[in-house]
Amino acid sequence: MNVFQLVKKSVTARQAAERYGLKVNRNGMACCPFHQDRHPSMKVDQGFYCFACGAKGDVITFTGKLFGMSPYEAAKKLITDFNLPIPLKEQKSVQNKSRDREGEKVQSRYHFSVKSKVRTWKNHAVKVLTDYLSWIRFWKQFYGSGPEPFEQECFLEALDNERKINDYLDILLTGDGEEIAEFFIYKRKEVEKIEQRMEEYQRGVLEEIREYCRAGNADTGRNPGQSGSNGERPDPAVYPELQICVGT
C-alpha cells in the first residue's frame, strides 16, 4: 500500500475533524468549515460529506482542504499529528510552511466566529426565555384564580411549560460550553417559536387594551382613560395586563 492508503486506513475523517477543533455531535454531524454553516450540515465518519455545499472526500482531502495543502502535505501532517508509524519518502517539493500557518489562521478565525455567534444567540435566548417565564407565571396566577382555569389556554400553557423553561434557563446560565452548543443546535428553533408566540400574544393584548380604551372613551360622561359610569379608572387588580404591557 502507498502512503495515502496507509494514512486512510489509520485515521478517519471524524478523528481528524475532532483533532483539528471541529465539534462533532453524537450523530456524526458538524458545522462545515468550508462555507458559512449555521447548522451542522456535514456528515463526518470514515470520510466526509456536506449536504449544503457538496464538499466531500476522505481524511486526506479533508485535511488538505482545511489547511490549504497538497494531498502529500496533508498525509504528512496526519502522520505527524497522529504519530503514525508510516515512513515517508523524500519529495522534491518542500512543504510551504507559510501556507500551513495561513491555514491555521483561517481555522482560528472560523472558531472565533462560531463562538461569537453562539454567545450572542445565548444572551438573546436568555432574554426571550426569561420574558416568557414571567408571562407564564402571570398566566398561572391570573387565570388559575378563575372559576374554570383548565378551560383557559394560557393557564394550561403555563402548567405545561413552566418547569421546562426553568430547565432551559439553567442550561444557558450555568451550563458549560458543550452543553450550550448542544442546546444551540437542538433547541434554537424552539426558542424562535417561543419568541414568535410572545410577539403574537403581546400584539393581541395591546389590541385588547386599545379596544378597551376606545370603548371607555366613547361612553357618554366619561373622560379619556376612565372605565365606569362613575368616572373611576380601571382597577389594575382586575386588569393586570395594563400593568405588565404598558408599565403602569
Rosetta silent file (secondary structure, phi, psi, omega in degrees, C-alpha in Angstrom):
SEQUENCE: MNVFQLVKKSVTARQAAERYGLKVNRNGMACCPFHQDRHPSMKVDQGFYCFACGAKGDVITFTGKLFGMSPYEAAKKLITDFNLPIPLKEQKSVQNKSRDREGEKVQSRYHFSVKSKVRTWKNHAVKVLTDYLSWIRFWKQFYGSGPEPFEQECFLEALDNERKINDYLDILLTGDGEEIAEFFIYKRKEVEKIEQRMEEYQRGVLEEIREYCRAGNADTGRNPGQSGSNGERPDPAVYPELQICVGT
SCORE:     score description
SCORE:     0.000 S_00000001
   1 L     0.000  144.690  177.413    0.000    0.000    0.000 S_00000001
   2 L   -82.307  178.148 -174.054    1.156    3.541   -0.705 S_00000001
   3 H   -62.851  -35.439 -178.424    1.372    6.311    1.906 S_00000001
   4 H   -68.643  -41.655  178.569   -2.139    7.614    1.153 S_00000001
   5 H   -65.457  -39.402  179.277   -3.761    4.203    1.610 S_00000001
   6 H   -65.096  -41.169  179.301   -1.877    3.653    4.857 S_00000001
   7 H   -65.053  -46.332 -178.395   -2.986    7.028    6.262 S_00000001
   8 H   -65.517  -28.399  176.994   -6.632    6.473    5.298 S_00000001
   9 H   -74.745  -25.331 -174.189   -6.532    3.032    6.897 S_00000001
  10 H   -94.698  -29.115 -174.033   -5.135    4.511   10.141 S_00000001
  11 L  -133.132  135.672  175.483   -7.169    7.728   10.588 S_00000001
  12 L   -93.523  163.249  177.057  -10.810    8.582    9.855 S_00000001
  13 H   -63.124  -35.021  179.078  -12.123   11.956    8.749 S_00000001
  14 H   -64.942  -42.641  178.750  -14.016   12.231   12.043 S_00000001
  15 H   -61.719  -40.714  178.744  -10.846   11.712   14.075 S_00000001
  16 H   -67.032  -42.351  179.929   -9.093   14.403   12.049 S_00000001
  17 H   -59.551  -45.984 -179.951  -12.051   16.799   12.349 S_00000001
  18 H   -67.895  -36.471  179.148  -12.123   16.447   16.139 S_00000001
  19 H   -64.777  -35.401 -176.329   -8.321   16.719   16.353 S_00000001
  20 L   -97.651   18.719  165.158   -8.382   19.981   14.408 S_00000001
  21 L   102.586   -0.320  179.018  -11.094   21.605   16.508 S_00000001
  22 L   -81.447  141.006  176.356  -14.461   20.769   14.943 S_00000001
  23 L   -89.821  115.382  179.885  -17.297   19.805   17.264 S_00000001
  24 L  -107.945  123.457 -176.697  -18.903   16.575   16.032 S_00000001
  25 L   -80.409 -178.987 -173.722  -22.198   15.643   17.704 S_00000001
  26 L   -65.774  -19.238  177.999  -23.383   12.170   18.611 S_00000001
  27 L   -91.842    5.124  179.766  -24.971   11.726   15.185 S_00000001
  28 L    78.244   20.877  179.512  -21.691   12.416   13.422 S_00000001
  29 E  -104.651  145.278  178.724  -22.786   15.853   12.204 S_00000001
  30 E  -145.702  157.895  173.215  -20.647   19.006   12.352 S_00000001
  31 L   -69.761  128.917 -176.497  -20.761   22.561   11.051 S_00000001
  32 L   -70.081  126.723  179.848  -18.956   22.541    7.717 S_00000001
  33 L   -81.433   -0.325 -174.499  -15.749   24.631    7.850 S_00000001
  34 L  -101.322    2.631  170.174  -15.769   25.122    4.077 S_00000001
  35 L  -156.130  171.299  179.448  -18.734   27.502    3.938 S_00000001
  36 L   -72.855   93.558 -172.763  -20.714   29.749    6.304 S_00000001
  37 L  -106.088  113.395  177.987  -22.598   26.958    8.037 S_00000001
  38 L   -88.799  -24.202  179.481  -25.106   27.909   10.742 S_00000001
  39 L  -120.580  145.039  178.434  -26.493   24.415   11.134 S_00000001
  40 L   -61.124  107.472 -176.304  -24.481   21.171   11.305 S_00000001
  41 L  -120.353    2.759 -178.958  -24.716   20.040    7.677 S_00000001
  42 E  -108.574  123.610  175.264  -21.552   17.967    7.281 S_00000001
  43 E   -87.175  126.860 -177.567  -21.595   14.224    7.983 S_00000001
  44 E  -124.284  122.345  177.381  -18.206   13.051    9.258 S_00000001
  45 L  -146.153 -119.144  174.009  -17.280    9.391    9.593 S_00000001
  46 L   -64.045  -43.773  171.716  -14.684    7.427    7.630 S_00000001
  47 L  -118.287 -159.001  178.601  -14.919   10.190    5.061 S_00000001
  48 E  -143.032  152.612  176.017  -16.932   13.420    4.984 S_00000001
  49 E  -152.630  126.706  177.504  -19.819   14.912    3.009 S_00000001
  50 E   -97.584  121.021 -179.532  -21.505   18.319    3.352 S_00000001
  51 L   -73.609  -12.762 -178.391  -25.182   18.246    2.430 S_00000001
  52 L   -94.306  -54.946 -175.071  -25.165   22.035    1.946 S_00000001
  53 L  -100.652  -10.685  176.510  -22.081   22.892   -0.156 S_00000001
  54 L    86.938    1.423  178.297  -21.282   19.426   -1.512 S_00000001
  55 L   -62.464  136.376 -177.748  -17.725   19.200   -0.164 S_00000001
  56 E  -156.825  165.576  177.594  -16.728   15.571    0.186 S_00000001
  57 E   151.532 -164.415  179.371  -13.788   13.206    0.317 S_00000001
  58 L  -102.549 -170.267 -175.796  -11.586   11.170    2.624 S_00000001
  59 H   -64.320  -33.439  179.057   -9.430   12.171    5.579 S_00000001
  60 H   -71.455  -41.848  175.960   -6.600   13.384    3.328 S_00000001
  61 H   -60.255  -44.488 -179.463   -8.972   15.507    1.242 S_00000001
  62 H   -59.511  -49.441 -176.781  -10.477   16.953    4.440 S_00000001
  63 H   -66.326  -41.587  178.924   -7.101   17.855    5.948 S_00000001
  64 H   -64.291  -40.546  179.751   -5.755   19.288    2.701 S_00000001
  65 H   -69.813  -36.388 -178.155   -8.865   21.403    2.156 S_00000001
  66 H   -68.222  -39.600 -174.969   -8.882   22.608    5.764 S_00000001
  67 H  -107.571    3.364  179.024   -5.241   23.744    5.777 S_00000001
  68 L    69.090   43.830 -175.700   -4.733   24.548    2.103 S_00000001
  69 L  -115.034  160.008  170.106   -2.296   21.684    1.494 S_00000001
  70 L   -73.100  162.626  178.795   -1.496   19.285   -1.305 S_00000001
  71 H   -55.227  -41.479 -179.165   -2.543   15.644   -0.749 S_00000001
  72 H   -66.996  -41.815  178.555    1.020   14.656    0.122 S_00000001
  73 H   -62.859  -39.825  178.445    1.412   17.559    2.570 S_00000001
  74 H   -64.622  -42.691  178.430   -1.930   16.628    4.176 S_00000001
  75 H   -62.706  -40.516  179.512   -0.852   12.983    4.506 S_00000001
  76 H   -64.357  -40.767  178.677    2.433   14.084    6.047 S_00000001
  77 H   -63.330  -42.769  179.176    0.620   16.313    8.545 S_00000001
  78 H   -64.057  -40.382  178.332   -1.689   13.464    9.572 S_00000001
  79 H   -61.224  -41.944 -179.437    1.274   11.118   10.038 S_00000001
  80 H   -70.422  -48.691 -174.111    2.968   13.694   12.272 S_00000001
  81 H   -68.376  -31.878 -179.460   -0.105   14.789   14.246 S_00000001
  82 L  -101.669    6.140  176.663   -1.321   11.242   14.894 S_00000001
  83 L    52.969   50.336 -177.240    2.188    9.813   15.361 S_00000001
  84 L   -83.559  137.963  179.186    1.593    7.131   12.713 S_00000001
  85 L   -79.921   60.233 -178.038    4.362    4.561   12.087 S_00000001
  86 L  -119.512  119.274  179.944    4.399    5.271    8.354 S_00000001
  87 L   -72.899  146.242  179.945    7.706    6.036    6.618 S_00000001
  88 L  -115.357  136.552  173.945    7.817    8.958    4.206 S_00000001
  89 L   -85.887  146.253  178.670    9.893    9.200    1.083 S_00000001
  90 L   -65.566  135.457  179.257   11.665   12.461    0.441 S_00000001
  91 L  -108.079  150.155  178.536    9.824   14.617   -2.051 S_00000001
  92 L   -67.425  -37.621  179.520   11.389   17.146   -4.395 S_00000001
  93 L   -80.664  136.764  179.661    8.811   19.775   -3.410 S_00000001
  94 L   -96.362  138.704 -178.891    9.275   21.286    0.039 S_00000001
  95 L   -58.869  133.152 -179.563    6.213   21.920    2.213 S_00000001
  96 L   -82.015  100.351 -175.287    5.153   25.530    2.119 S_00000001
  97 H   -66.986  -35.014 -179.874    5.267   26.491    5.792 S_00000001
  98 H   -64.403  -35.392  178.741    3.742   29.918    5.265 S_00000001
  99 H   -68.739  -35.796  176.721    0.684   28.296    3.650 S_00000001
 100 H   -62.876  -44.547  179.033    0.367   25.957    6.629 S_00000001
 101 H   -64.095  -37.675  179.212    0.431   28.890    9.020 S_00000001
 102 H   -64.930  -38.770  177.212   -2.189   30.686    6.928 S_00000001
 103 H   -62.158  -39.263  177.913   -4.430   27.615    7.118 S_00000001
 104 H   -66.006  -36.161  177.909   -4.135   27.606   10.905 S_00000001
 105 H   -65.775  -41.115  178.191   -5.051   31.308   10.989 S_00000001
 106 H   -61.914  -43.896  178.988   -8.167   30.625    8.880 S_00000001
 107 H   -61.728  -41.672 -179.668   -9.179   27.814   11.239 S_00000001
 108 H   -63.451  -43.171  179.160   -8.654   30.076   14.270 S_00000001
 109 H   -64.334  -37.469  179.131  -10.803   32.838   12.755 S_00000001
 110 H   -61.624  -47.380 -178.702  -13.518   30.285   11.953 S_00000001
 111 H   -65.951  -37.551  178.258  -13.708   29.027   15.545 S_00000001
 112 H   -63.758  -41.149 -179.467  -13.750   32.579   16.932 S_00000001
 113 H   -63.576  -43.402  179.996  -16.632   33.490   14.609 S_00000001
 114 H   -62.703  -47.207 -179.046  -18.683   30.439   15.654 S_00000001
 115 H   -61.788  -39.960 -179.843  -18.128   31.088   19.385 S_00000001
 116 H   -63.997  -42.023  179.711  -19.073   34.758   18.976 S_00000001
 117 H   -65.123  -42.677  179.609  -22.333   33.879   17.188 S_00000001
 118 H   -64.888  -40.493  179.949  -23.281   31.290   19.820 S_00000001
 119 H   -63.585  -43.718  178.693  -22.511   33.746   22.643 S_00000001
 120 H   -63.169  -43.893  179.366  -24.676   36.453   21.036 S_00000001
 121 H   -63.641  -40.619 -179.148  -27.514   33.986   20.483 S_00000001
 122 H   -58.423  -45.594 -179.575  -27.263   32.719   24.068 S_00000001
 123 H   -61.900  -40.591  178.534  -27.754   36.227   25.501 S_00000001
 124 H   -66.896  -42.244 -179.041  -30.788   36.767   23.275 S_00000001
 125 H   -63.539  -38.897  178.051  -32.251   33.353   24.165 S_00000001
 126 H   -60.556  -43.281  179.509  -31.898   34.066   27.898 S_00000001
 127 H   -63.729  -45.100 -179.408  -33.888   37.303   27.471 S_00000001
 128 H   -60.903  -47.746 -176.886  -36.603   35.576   25.416 S_00000001
 129 H   -70.204  -34.505  177.101  -36.992   32.704   27.878 S_00000001
 130 H   -65.833  -43.454  177.285  -36.901   34.993   30.930 S_00000001
 131 H   -62.291  -42.899 -179.776  -39.659   37.182   29.467 S_00000001
 132 H   -64.481  -39.816  178.778  -41.687   34.093   28.602 S_00000001
 133 H   -62.556  -39.095  177.455  -41.248   32.687   32.120 S_00000001
 134 H   -62.026  -40.890  179.334  -42.588   35.951   33.577 S_00000001
 135 H   -66.662  -45.865 -175.288  -45.662   35.688   31.371 S_00000001
 136 H   -69.624  -27.756  173.659  -46.455   32.053   32.140 S_00000001
 137 H   -68.776  -36.961  175.749  -46.137   32.722   35.866 S_00000001
 138 H   -65.823  -44.629  179.101  -48.597   35.559   35.445 S_00000001
 139 H   -59.909  -41.814 -177.958  -50.960   33.334   33.438 S_00000001
 140 H   -61.608  -41.883 -178.236  -50.768   30.621   36.065 S_00000001
 141 H   -76.544  -45.402 -173.726  -51.683   33.039   38.849 S_00000001
 142 H   -70.603  -51.114 -177.577  -54.217   35.186   37.000 S_00000001
 143 H   -79.043  -23.504  178.976  -56.192   32.509   35.143 S_00000001
 144 H   -70.175  -18.004  179.752  -55.753   29.949   37.911 S_00000001
 145 L   -87.519   -2.035 -179.667  -57.835   32.104   40.214 S_00000001
 146 L   -79.670  175.719 -177.121  -60.848   31.925   37.896 S_00000001
 147 L   -69.399  -34.976 -178.517  -63.803   29.565   38.239 S_00000001
 148 L  -133.865   74.566 -174.340  -62.670   27.140   35.492 S_00000001
 149 H   -63.290  -30.691 -175.154  -58.910   27.559   34.999 S_00000001
 150 H   -75.958   -1.081  172.072  -58.454   24.357   32.985 S_00000001
 151 H   -96.302   -2.113  179.867  -60.572   25.826   30.205 S_00000001
 152 L   -93.954  122.637 -178.006  -58.094   28.692   29.814 S_00000001
 153 H   -60.564  -41.616 -178.005  -55.458   28.090   27.119 S_00000001
 154 H   -66.885  -35.224  178.445  -52.893   30.346   28.798 S_00000001
 155 H   -66.224  -43.455  178.576  -53.299   28.551   32.136 S_00000001
 156 H   -65.353  -38.810  177.392  -52.714   25.159   30.511 S_00000001
 157 H   -62.316  -40.022  179.331  -49.703   26.538   28.639 S_00000001
 158 H   -63.276  -44.087  179.916  -48.252   27.777   31.936 S_00000001
 159 H   -63.389  -37.989 -177.090  -48.668   24.353   33.569 S_00000001
 160 H   -72.788  -33.871 -166.264  -47.031   22.606   30.607 S_00000001
 161 H  -109.851  -14.046 -173.776  -44.065   24.917   30.158 S_00000001
 162 H   -59.270  -48.271 -178.896  -43.016   26.465   33.477 S_00000001
 163 H   -64.735  -42.013 -177.799  -40.728   23.591   34.523 S_00000001
 164 H   -63.492  -43.599 -179.284  -39.278   23.181   31.038 S_00000001
 165 H   -66.272  -36.719  174.909  -38.389   26.866   30.665 S_00000001
 166 H   -61.017  -41.894  178.683  -36.696   26.836   34.080 S_00000001
 167 H   -64.302  -41.174  178.864  -34.602   23.859   32.931 S_00000001
 168 H   -61.222  -44.346 -179.577  -33.678   25.647   29.701 S_00000001
 169 H   -65.355  -35.785  176.767  -32.542   28.735   31.615 S_00000001
 170 H   -60.385  -41.638  179.884  -30.450   26.567   33.960 S_00000001
 171 H   -64.972  -46.070 -176.503  -28.588   25.157   30.948 S_00000001
 172 H   -68.871  -34.250 -174.610  -27.974   28.572   29.379 S_00000001
 173 H   -90.033  -26.971 -175.695  -26.941   30.281   32.624 S_00000001
 174 H  -124.698   -6.494 -177.154  -24.900   27.529   34.297 S_00000001
 175 L   -73.235  160.559  176.740  -24.041   25.006   31.559 S_00000001
 176 L   -83.229  179.630 -175.516  -20.565   24.510   30.124 S_00000001
 177 H   -59.942  -39.156 -179.613  -19.595   25.291   26.546 S_00000001
 178 H   -66.976  -40.948  179.948  -20.526   21.861   25.230 S_00000001
 179 H   -65.894  -41.035 -179.707  -23.998   21.931   26.842 S_00000001
 180 H   -68.143  -39.885  178.176  -24.722   25.413   25.469 S_00000001
 181 H   -63.284  -41.017  178.408  -23.505   24.429   21.984 S_00000001
 182 H   -66.700  -39.093  176.974  -25.752   21.346   22.042 S_00000001
 183 H   -62.898  -41.895  178.424  -28.692   23.467   23.231 S_00000001
 184 H   -58.878  -42.007 -177.345  -27.993   25.903   20.361 S_00000001
 185 H   -69.135  -45.382 -170.013  -28.062   23.060   17.844 S_00000001
 186 H   -96.951  -20.055 -173.757  -31.186   21.262   19.077 S_00000001
 187 H  -117.076    1.244 -177.271  -33.313   23.979   20.732 S_00000001
 188 H   -59.769  -42.450 -179.576  -32.722   27.075   18.603 S_00000001
 189 H   -63.991  -38.034  179.592  -35.892   26.538   16.565 S_00000001
 190 H   -65.610  -40.013  177.726  -37.967   26.104   19.716 S_00000001
 191 H   -63.308  -39.571  177.789  -36.658   29.392   21.144 S_00000001
 192 H   -62.032  -40.640  178.724  -37.577   31.117   17.862 S_00000001
 193 H   -66.179  -38.729  177.282  -41.128   29.730   18.106 S_00000001
 194 H   -63.056  -41.773  178.879  -41.410   30.937   21.719 S_00000001
 195 H   -62.360  -42.351  176.760  -40.295   34.405   20.636 S_00000001
 196 H   -63.616  -40.709  178.083  -42.942   34.434   17.890 S_00000001
 197 H   -59.440  -43.569 -179.999  -45.544   33.223   20.395 S_00000001
 198 H   -64.324  -43.929 -179.374  -44.675   36.092   22.732 S_00000001
 199 H   -62.599  -42.355  178.999  -44.864   38.679   19.962 S_00000001
 200 H   -64.412  -43.506 -179.034  -48.284   37.400   18.851 S_00000001
 201 H   -65.183  -43.774 -178.308  -49.634   37.364   22.397 S_00000001
 202 H   -65.422  -37.424  175.580  -48.343   40.848   23.185 S_00000001
 203 H   -62.874  -40.317  178.842  -49.860   42.242   19.985 S_00000001
 204 H   -64.429  -42.232  179.851  -53.181   40.677   20.970 S_00000001
 205 H   -65.346  -44.092  179.501  -53.059   42.128   24.487 S_00000001
 206 H   -61.884  -37.866  178.305  -52.162   45.605   23.217 S_00000001
 207 H   -66.867  -37.900  176.664  -55.052   45.464   20.766 S_00000001
 208 H   -63.256  -39.504  179.150  -57.420   44.475   23.587 S_00000001
 209 H   -64.848  -41.210  178.908  -56.171   47.442   25.640 S_00000001
 210 H   -63.322  -43.180  178.289  -56.757   49.802   22.701 S_00000001
 211 H   -62.964  -40.430  179.281  -60.272   48.435   22.234 S_00000001
 212 H   -61.222  -44.950 -178.827  -60.911   48.770   25.961 S_00000001
 213 H   -68.923  -40.862  178.620  -59.763   52.390   25.958 S_00000001
 214 H   -63.117  -42.356  179.584  -61.710   53.266   22.821 S_00000001
 215 H   -64.723  -40.555 -179.209  -64.873   51.737   24.266 S_00000001
 216 H   -68.180  -40.163 -177.602  -64.411   53.568   27.563 S_00000001
 217 H   -73.654  -22.287 -177.826  -63.698   56.944   25.969 S_00000001
 218 H   -81.088  -17.607 -178.105  -66.700   56.673   23.647 S_00000001
 219 L   -70.501  143.844  179.626  -69.229   56.336   26.510 S_00000001
 220 L   -63.833  134.769  175.246  -71.207   59.448   27.429 S_00000001
 221 L    83.257    5.076 -179.496  -69.962   61.246   30.500 S_00000001
 222 L  -107.019  142.007  174.210  -66.569   59.505   30.631 S_00000001
 223 L   -88.205  158.776  178.310  -63.210   61.187   30.436 S_00000001
 224 L   -55.442  133.741  178.485  -60.317   59.585   28.494 S_00000001
 225 L    87.540   -0.804 -179.716  -58.858   56.656   30.446 S_00000001
 226 L  -103.505  144.048 -171.584  -61.980   56.200   32.630 S_00000001
 227 L  -110.074  -33.002 -172.851  -63.920   52.953   32.542 S_00000001
 228 L  -100.908  167.011  179.334  -67.026   53.135   34.693 S_00000001
 229 L   -68.421  -18.396  178.706  -70.125   55.319   34.625 S_00000001
 230 L   -92.082    7.437  175.182  -68.938   56.856   37.879 S_00000001
 231 L    80.617   11.617  179.822  -65.676   58.002   36.247 S_00000001
 232 L   -79.943  147.358  177.740  -63.419   55.590   38.118 S_00000001
 233 L   -76.490  157.005 -179.271  -60.204   54.379   36.455 S_00000001
 234 L   -61.843  140.772 -178.968  -59.792   50.640   35.676 S_00000001
 235 L   -79.082  118.987 -179.754  -58.697   48.565   38.612 S_00000001
 236 L   -62.498  -21.983  177.856  -55.199   47.090   37.951 S_00000001
 237 L   -69.813  -28.217  179.746  -56.101   44.100   40.116 S_00000001
 238 L   -88.230  -32.747 -179.582  -58.856   43.263   37.610 S_00000001
 239 L  -122.710   69.545 -177.518  -56.831   44.171   34.515 S_00000001
 240 H   -65.673  -18.032  177.361  -53.203   43.288   35.344 S_00000001
 241 H   -59.128  -29.605 -179.695  -52.357   43.256   31.638 S_00000001
 242 H   -64.146  -38.043  179.232  -52.393   47.052   31.842 S_00000001
 243 H   -70.154  -44.826 -172.554  -49.540   46.962   34.351 S_00000001
 244 H   -71.970  -43.302 -170.705  -47.453   44.382   32.514 S_00000001
 245 H   -84.213  -35.609 -175.436  -47.809   45.651   28.981 S_00000001
 246 H  -109.596    1.502  172.470  -47.779   49.424   29.398 S_00000001
 247 L    72.584   25.108  179.425  -45.683   49.605   32.574 S_00000001
 248 L   -81.543    0.000    0.000  -48.218   51.425   34.743 S_00000001
